[in-house]
Amino acid sequence: MKDTHGYALSGCNARALEQFELALNEFRCFAGNPIATADAALAESPALVMAHVLRAWLYLLSAEAGGVAPAREALEAARLLPCNEREAWHLRAIDQLCEGNWRAAALTLEDLSAHYPLDTLALQAGQQIDFFVGDSRMLHDRIARVLPAWSPAVPGWHAVLGMHAFGLEETGHYAQAELLGRQAVELQPHDVWAQHAVAHVLEMQGRRAEGIKWMRGNAGWQTDSFLAVHNWWHLALYHLALGDTAEVLALYDGPIHGHKPDVHVELVDASALLWRLSLQGVDVGRRWQLLAERWAPFAGDGYYAFSDWHAAMAFVGAGREDLLQALLQAQQEAMAGHGDNAAFTREVGWAATQGFIAFGQQDWAQAVSLLRPILSQSHRFGGSHAQRDVIGQTLLAAVQRSGQHALAQALDRERKAVARQRQPAIHGDLAAMSA
């Protein structure tokens, strides 16, 4: 039996196919419960290899240590079954990521997509890994390589547009990113990744009022989405830049943290928002303490440096020295271990964490000495330009408070120059450049 893109599915029957396609669509839209739907497909056909594959990817792409064990279970179940070449490539990439080899898994998925360009799961898993390792070029190139095989007539076209939009945004092609992202949302209002890609464009270009309108104008991402918190975070950033801290706190207490999240990607957003508020001198009350309690069970994981850094923000804000020590010990063990997170932590994560601790201790000079060398290297531990910008914001604040006036002026000029360069081109500017 074949899927809607014409690719063979080992161990599939008609009822399982229906559930599997639904699970893929849920994942493409970051909506519903694709794990439960994949389980429903397996209930119809336990031999459906790609349903096991999907389950493994969904757990691994949480970027949480707790996701590895169930991913391994899915991997081992699939290995007992007959599979074809495409499915074997998926299994190889899953095995690599289970072992902590993020970049190797990304390369395996590149090979898979070169041979099977319509495999949206391979594209989506690959782009998510590109995001986690901070490879902005591959965020773009992975999707660009398969575009000739796609058209509006192919199921999932909206998702490919949305993924391409995000890759374009992270490589600075803002106009095209916005165009494709808006097209994707028009085709599928529940495509929250495309919604998110346009949100990034509007953030990068400082178009905050437009950003609020964009996010408020489409309700498709606000319900039944496991990326909703991150999009609410983007909305909060617009309000923060406009000085509306009351609305930022309302968003934090409501959709961002009001449901008491225990998912890392949502805790990351909460930490990042409270840290930005604190940089602006906003009293966040006991929010740091409550957030630190949500992060506490993961303090000793040392699984993904980008998450560790955000956990450290909460522990610093809450004054939880005990949790900070557990996190630092986990980071030291990670750096001595194998897998790509050793490099993520060694190259950026350790210094970022220590720099934010120094900032919290008001040791401004130490914060500067730790954060300044990693400012241009911070992509090495993942995240987006918008997320990593808090390093630049914190460095500038530390430089100002340490009395390094010339450096502060230079950093401020740099940030303003970059902001100007990101602005949308207007006809007058284009005419002047061509004259």
N, C-alpha and C positions, 0 to 999 in steps of 0.2 A: 504494500500500500504506500501511496505517496502523499506528501503534504501539499499545501496550496501552492508551493513554489516548485513542485515537481520533483522534490528530493525524496528518495526512498526512506521509509521508516521501518526499522527492524522491529518485529514483534507487535505490529499494530493491527487493530481491527477498526471498524467504522465508528463504534461508540467511543473507543479510546481516542481516535483521531479528533472527534468533535471536542472532547474535553481538553486535549493537548493544544489544539489550535486556540481555544479560549484562554488557556493559561499563557500561551505566548503573547496573545493580544493584551492580556492584563499586564504582563511584564513590560511590553512596549509602551503602555500608557502609565506605568507605575501605579496601577489601580487594582482594587479588589484584593484577592488573596491567591496569587498564582501558585503558591505551594500547595494550598488545599485543592486547587483545581488540578494541579499535576497529580496529586494523590488520587483524585477522582479518576483521572485517566489510567493510573496504574491499577485501580480497583477493577477497571474494565479489562485491562490487559497488563498483567504484571511483567510481561516480557518486553514492554515498550521501552527500548533503550533510551530514546530521547526524553522521555518523561523523567527518568532517573537523572539524566544529564541536566535537565532544567532545574530539578530540585537541588542538585549539587551547586550549580551556578548561583541560584538564589541565596543559598546559605553563604557561599564564599564571598559574594559581592556585598555582603553586609560589612566586610572588613573588620569582623570581630573574631576574637579567638574562639568564642563559643560556636561559631559557625563551621569550624573545621571538622569536628567529629561527625555531625550529620552529613556533611558533604562527603566525607570518606565512606560513610555507610552507603550513600547513594552510588558512589563510584564503585565500590566493591560489588554491589548488587548488579550494576551494569556489566561489570567485567565477567560475570558468570553467564552472560547472554551472548548469542551471536550478534555481531555488529558489522556495519559496512565501513568504508574508508572515512567518510565524513564523521560518523559517530566516533570512530577510533581517534580521530584528531581531537574531538571534544574531550574524550576521556584522557588523552595525553595532557592537554592543557589543564584540565581539572586536577590531575595528579601533580603537575608542576606547581600549581597554586597551593594545593594542600601542603606541599613541602616548603612553602614560603618563597618560591621562585616566581615572583610576579612578572618580571621582564621576560623570562623564558616562556611563560604561559601566553603573554601578549604576542610573542613571535610565532608560537604555534598557531594561534588564532589568525595571525596574518596569513600564514600558509593556507589555512582552511578557507579563508575568505577569497584568496586568489583562485582557488579551484571551485568554490561554491559561493559565488558573490551574492546570492539571494538568501543566504542563511542569516536571518535577522538576529537570531540568538547569538551567533558567533560575532556579528558586528557589535551588538549591544554589550556583550560580555567583554569584548576587546576594548571598546571605548571606555567602559567603566574602569578597566585595569589601567588604561592610558591615563585616566584621571587620577587614579590612586597613586601612580608613580610620577605624576607631574610631567608627562610627555605631551606637551601641547602640540608639537608637530604631528604626532601620530593621532591625536584627537581629530585632527583635520584629515591627514593623509589616509588613514584607515578607511574612511568613508569615501573620500574622493576616488580611491582606486576602484571601487565597485560601481560607481555611479553610471557608467555606460550600460551596465546590465539592467538598470532600473528604469521605470517609467511610471506615470500616474496609473497605468493599467495593472500594475503589479501590487498585490495585497501587501500592506505595510509601508507603502510609499510615504505616508505622512511621517512615520517613525524615522525613515532614512533622511528625509528633509530635516527633521528636528535634530538628529544626530549631527548631520552636516552643518547645521546652523551653529551648534555649540562648538564644533571644531573650528569653524570660521571665526567665531567670536574670540576664542582663546588664542588664535593666531593673528588677531588684530584686523580682520576683514569685517568690520562692523556693519557696513551698509548691506552687504550680501547676506550676512548672518541674520540681520533683522528681517530682510525680505523673505528668506526661506523659513525662518521661524514663524513668522506671521502666516505664511501660506500653510504650514503644517497645522497650526492651531485652527485655521479656517476649515481645513479638511477634517480635522478631528479635535474638537474642543477639549477633549479629555487627555490630549497629549501634553502631559505636564513637563516633559523634558524639553519640548519645543517652547512651551510657555517660559520655562526657566532660561532657555538660550536667549530669548528676547530680553528677559529681565536682566541678564548679564550685560547685554549691549547697552541698555539704558543706564545701568549703573556705571559702566566703564566711561560712558560719554557724559556723565553728570546730568542726565535728563530726568531729574527726580520727579517732577510733576507729571511728566509723561509716563514714568514708571508706575506711579500710583494709579494713574488712569488705566494703564495696561493690566495691572494686577487686579484692580477692582472691577474692571469691565468684563472679565471672563470668570464665571463661577465654576468652570469645568475642572479646575485644578484644586478647588478648595475642599472637596468632599471625596471620600473613598479613595484617597491617594496616599501612598506611603512616601511621597516626596513633598507633600503639602507643607510640612513644617519648614522645609528649606525655602520654599517659595514665600511663605509668610515672613521668613527671615529677610528675604530680598525686599519685600514691602517695607519691613521695619527699617532697613538701611536707608531707603528713600526718605522716610520721615525723620530719621536721625540726622541726615545731611541737611534737612530743612529746619532743624532745630526743634522739631515737635517731639520732645522727649516724653511727654505725657502719653502720646499715642504709641510710642515705642514700648513703653512700660505696659500699656494695655495689651499690645500684641504679645509681649512676652508672657504676661500673666494669663493670656487667653490661649490662642492656638499654638503658640510656640512651646510653652512649658506648662500650661495649665493642666494638661492631661497626664503630668508626671511621667515623662518619657523614660524608657530604659534602653532605647535604641541609640547606638553610638552616633549615627549621623545626625540625630535630632539633638542629642546632648552637645555635640560639637557646635551646632547653631546657637544653642542657649549660651554656652560659654563665650563664643565669639561676640554675641550681642552685649552681654553684660560687661565684657572687657572694654568694648568700644564706649559704652555708656560711662564706665568708670574713668576712661581717658578724658572724657568731657566734663568730669567732676560731678556726675549725677549720683546722688545717693540711692543705691539700689536696695537698701534695707537688708533684710535677712535672705534675700534671694540667693546670694552666694552660698550661704550655709545649706540651704535646701538643695541647690544644684550639686554641691559637693557630695551630699548624701546619695544622689542619683549616680554619681560617678564612682563612689567608693568601692562597689563590688569589682570594678575593673582596674583598680589602681595598680595591681600587680601583674597585669596581663603582659605588658611589653610586646604587644602583637603588631601594632601599627603606630609608627612614631607621630603621625599627624594627629591621631586621636589622643595619644599620650600628652601631647602639647596642650590640647584643649582641656583635658582633664586637669593638667597642672594649673591652668588659668583659674579653674573653679577652686582648687585646693589653696592657691595663693589668696584668692579673694576671700575665702572663708577662714583663712588662717589655720588650715589643717596641716600642721607640720608632720603629723603621723602618716597621713596619706601621701604627702609629698615624698617622704623618705621611702615609702613602699614603691612609689612610681619611679623614683630615681634608681633604686636597686634593680627594678625590672628593666629599666633602660640599659643599665650596665650589663646585665645578663644578655639582653638582646644584642648589644654591640659585640659581645664575645661569642655569640652564636652564629648559626648559618642562616642562609636565606637573605633576601633583599632588604628586609627590615633592619638588619644589622647595618647596612649602608645608609638607609634612610635616617636612622638614629645617629650614626656616627657623623654623617656629613652635615645634617641640619638639626635633627630633632633634639639632640642633647644640648646644643648651644641655644636653640630657641627656648627650650624649657628652662634652662639655667638663666637665660637672659630675662625671661618673664618673672622668674623667682626674684632675681636681683631688683627688677623694677618694683615688684611688690614690697620689697624691703627698703625701698627708696635709696638703693645703692645705684644712683644714676650712672656714675662712671663705669661701674662694672656691667651694667645693662648695655651701655654703649659698646664696650669692648667685646661683648659676646654677640650682640645682634648685628653690628656693622659688617663683620666679615661674611655673614650668611645672607645679607639682604639680596644680593644678586644671584644667590645660589639656592634660594628657598624652594624653588620648584622641584628640587631633588627629593623632597619628601611628600609631594603630592598636593592635591587641592587645586583650586582655581586662582586666577589673578585676584579676584574679589576677596576670596578668603584669606589669601596670604598678605593682602595689603595691610592687615593689622600689625604685621611685623614692622613695616615702614612707619606706620602711625606711632607705634610704641617707641621705635628708635628715635623718631623726631622729638617726641615728648621727653625722652631721657636725655637727649642732647641739649634741649632747651633748659631742662632743669639742672643739668650739670654745669651750665654756664659756658658751654662751648659755642659761642655766638656765631663765629664764622662758619662752623660746620652746620649749625642750625639753619643759617641763612642759605647755605648751599643746598641742603636737603630740601628746604622749602621751595627754592627755585626749581629744583629738579621735579618735585611733585607737580608744581604748577605747569611746568613745560610739558610734562607727560599728559596732564589733563587737557592742555590746549591741543596737543597733537591728536588726541582721541576725538576731538569735536567733529561733528558731521561737516563735510565739505560743503561750501556754498558756491554759487556760481561766480561770485566776485573773486573768491579765493582761487578757484580753478583758473579763471581768466588771468589773474595776476601771475600765477605760477607758469602759465604757458606763454606769457608775454616775453 
